Amino acid sequence: MRFTHVTALLLGLLLASPADAEPLADALKAIDDQDYAKASELLRKAFEAGDGDAAFYMGRMVELGLGGQPDMNAAVAAYVAGTAKGSAVAKNRLGLLHLEGQGVLQDFERGAELICGAAAQGEVNALFNCGVIHDEGRGRPKDRQQALEYYRKAADLGHVGARNLLAAALADGKDVAADPRKAFELWQQTAAQGNPVGLFKLAEAYRKGLGVAADPVRAHAYFNLAAARQHPEAAIGRAEVEKALTPEQVTEAQRIARAWRPTEAASPAGALAKAPAIAKPPQPVAPKAAPAAAAPAQKPTTPPKP
């Protein structure tokens, strides 16, 4: 499959008449099946039927080179087309590109306008990204309380990064009333999905007895799981806990780690949707300056990195 004429095709589709079919779900299944030629055709039909989100997925495919060579110009055209049809995910991605200055002018105000506009539509990644924008003061006034409110909304919708950042704030009691138990529960949720930060922070909570009774065996198990997912400090934590354990306890901790399974695995299409987000540091501390199978992460950095 080639994307040579995708830009012209997308601009033409803006004037297309709505069709009866809505094949977006079939297109996402085709992405999961790595049938990119079929996915591209189904996304075109979905866009013609009036689905702006289809333009976002077309954009992600050409941006990442799924089924052809990467083409940022065509990707930007797709995001613009999706944004014109009101797609929140397209707005979020286009806003991130403006924050990064990638394929478009770097424009913090425009980026914030697009991302926070998508957040107002309830798009979960945009809610997180808009929180980071307010935390950093890029394109919007710096406002920690406003940032926390966006993180809460994103966390309620299951956003892993938002849950980790909110948990860190609740654990530290910085800018919000301390609630170690709630922080522990949020880290439990992200750890259950296999998130390295969530696993590491859960291990620390078990080691220190933060929001839960101290349990060095479980601390070792979760440090072990975080280390397997390449958390930079997890192996050190595991070694420190191990010093106080008996051989039998180490064996039990390793058994727990071996038996552990994540609660969910993202599909390739789902990863495309989750991808764009403002990048945050590995540790969920007060932020500074936002997809898998085939996509980068969804968040803004200094500058943001998808």
N, C-alpha and C positions, 0 to 999 in steps of 0.2 A: 504494500500500500504506500502511495506517495502523497505528500501534503503540498505539492507544488502550487496548487490553486486554492488552497484552503482560505486564504485571506479574502480573495474575491468572492468565493462561495459564501462565506459568512456575511459579508457586507450585502450580498444579494439576498440572503435569507431574511435580512431585516425587513424587506419589502414583501416577503412571501405571504401568501394567504394561509390561514390556519387550516390544518387537515384534521381528519377525524381521529386518526390513530395517535396513541401516546406510548411510543415504544421505549421510553427511557429505562424502564425496569429491565427490558430485554437487552438493551445496550449495556447496562451495568453487568448483567450476567455474562455477556460476551467479553467484557473486560476481564472479569474473573476467570473466564476460560482462555484468556489470552488470544482471542480471535479479534484482533484489532481492526481488520478490514470490515468485518460484520459490525463491530461496535461503532465504527466511524459512520457507516451508512445509517444505522439505527439512530445515532445521535442527530444526524442531519434531519431525519424524519421527525424526531421528537422536537427539534428546534422549529421546524416548519409548522408543527402542530401548536406552537406557542410556548413551549417549555424552555424558559431561559436558562435553567440549570444544565440543559444539554450542551449549551455553548461553553459553560464552565468545564465540563468533562472533555469536550473537544479541545479546549485550550490546554488542559492538563496533559492530554495525550500528545499534542504536538510540542508542548514545552519540554516534555520528558523524552520525546522521541519514541513513543510506543507505536511500533509499526512503521516507522520511517525515521528520517533525520530530525533532530530537534530544530524547531523554528520559532524563535521568540516573537518575531513580528506577527506570525499567524496566531500565536497564543494570545498576544495582547489584543489582536482584532477579535478573537473569540470572547475574551473577557469583557471587552467593550460592548460587543453584541449582547452578551448575557446581561450585563448591567443595564443596558437600554430596555431590556424586557423585565427588569426588576429582580433578577436573580441575586439573592443575598450571598451565595457562595462565590459568584462571579465578582460581586462588589468587594468582598473580602480579599480575594486574590489580587484584583487590580489595585486595591488600596495598599496591599503589601508591596507590590511592585513599585508604587510611587514612594513608599517609605524607603525602599532599597535603591531607587533610581535604576532599576533593571528593566530595559526595554522601553521605558518611559522616563520623562523628567522626574528627578527626585523632587518631591513636593510634599512636605510633611502635612501641610494643611489639607491638601487634596486627599492624601492617604488616610488621614484621620476621619475626614468627612465620609469617605467611602466605607471604611471599616466600621465606624460607629453607626453609620446608617444601616449597614448590614446587621449590626448588633441590635438595633431598634426593631429589626424584623425577627429577632429571636435566633439568629444563626449562632450556634454554640462557639465555633472558633472565633467568630467576630466579637462575641462577648468577651472572650479571653483577651483577644488582641486589643480591644478598646480599653480593657483594664490596664494592660501594659502601657498603652499610649498615655493614659492618665498618670500612671506610676512614673513614667519617664518625662512627661511634659513635652512630648513631640507632636506638634500640630494641635494640641489642646493644652490648656493650663494644667500644671502639675497638681494633682489632687489625690492623695493617698486614700481618702475615704471613698471617693468616687471609684477609684480602682478596685478597692475591696468589694464594693457593691457589684461591680461587673464580674469579679471573680466568683462571688457567691452565686450569681445567676448562672454562670457557666458551670460551676461545680454542681449545681442542682440538676443540670442537664447531662452530667456525667463527664465533663471535660477533665482529663487527667491532670494536665498542667495547672489548671485552676484549683483543683482539689489539693494538690501538693502545696501551692503557694498559700492558699487559705489555711491549710493545716499548719504551715510554718508560722504564720501570723498568730494563730490561736495558741500554739505551743509556747511562743515567746511572749505573748501578751503585749506585742508592740502594735500600737495604733488600733488595738481592739482588745476587748476583755479576754483575759487568758482563759482557755478552756482545753486543758490537756486531754480530757476524755474525747471531746469532739475531734481534736486533732488526730488522736489515735484512730478513731473511726474512719476519718478521711484517708489516712495512710493505709488502713486496712483495705479500703476500696481500690486504691490505685495499685497496691501491692498485689491484690487478687487478679489484676489484669496483667501482671508481669512487669509493671513499670519499675525500673531499677531504683529510682529515687524513692518510690513508695516502699519497696522492699527494704532499702537501707534504713529509712527513717523508722519503719516498723521494728527493725532489728534494734535500733538505738532505743526505741521506746521500751522494748522488752528488757534491754540491758539496764536501763536507768530506772525503770518503773514509772514511766511518764504516761499517765492516763490508763495504766493497766498494771497489774501486779508484776513485779520483776520476775523474769524467767530466762535465765542464761542459756538454757538448752534451746528455747525457741529463738533467742537472740542469735545464737550460733547458726541455726538453720536459715534464718532470713538473711544474715550476713553472707552466708554461703550462696544463697539464691541470687542476691544482688551482685556478688562477685562474679558469678557465672554469666551475668548480664553486663559485665564490664563496668560496674560502678567503681570509680577510681579509689574510693576509700574503704570499700567493703572487705577486701582481703585483710587489711590491717585490723579492722574491727573484729573479724572472725578470729584472727590470731590472738588478739588481746583477750577475748572471751574464753578461748580454748584453754588459756593458762589456768583458769579457775575450775575447769571441768575435769571430771574423772574420765577414764577411757570409756566407761559404759555410757556416760552422758554424751560424749562426742559421738559414739555410735548411734545413740538415739537421735541426736540432732541431725546427723547425716541421713538417717532413715526418714525423718520428717521432710527434709529437703528433697530427698529422692522421690518421695510419694506426692509431693506438691504438684499441682497442675493449675495453670491460669484459667480463669473463668470464661474468657472469650478470646477469639483470635480474629483480627480484622481481615476482611476479604480484600483483594487487590482494589476493587472499585471503592470499597469503604475507606481504604487507605488514601486513595486519591482525594476523597472528600475531606479527610481529616488533615491532609498535608499542610497547607499554608498556615503558618502561625508565627508569631514573633518569638524568636529564640530567646530562651532564658538560660541562666547558668545551671549547671548540673544540680546544684544544691538549691532547694526552694527557700531562699532567703529573700529579704526585701529586694525587689527587682531593680535592675539597672536598665539600662537601655534596653508566624508564627506561625506527605502522605506517605505506607511502608511498601509493601510489595513493589511498588514502582514509583514512589513519590517521596519528595523531601518533607520535612515537618512544617506544620502551620503555625507560625508566630512572628512580630517585628524584632531585630537585635540592634546593635549599633554598628552598621545598619542591620535590619532584620534579615534572617536567612530562612528560606522555605524548607 
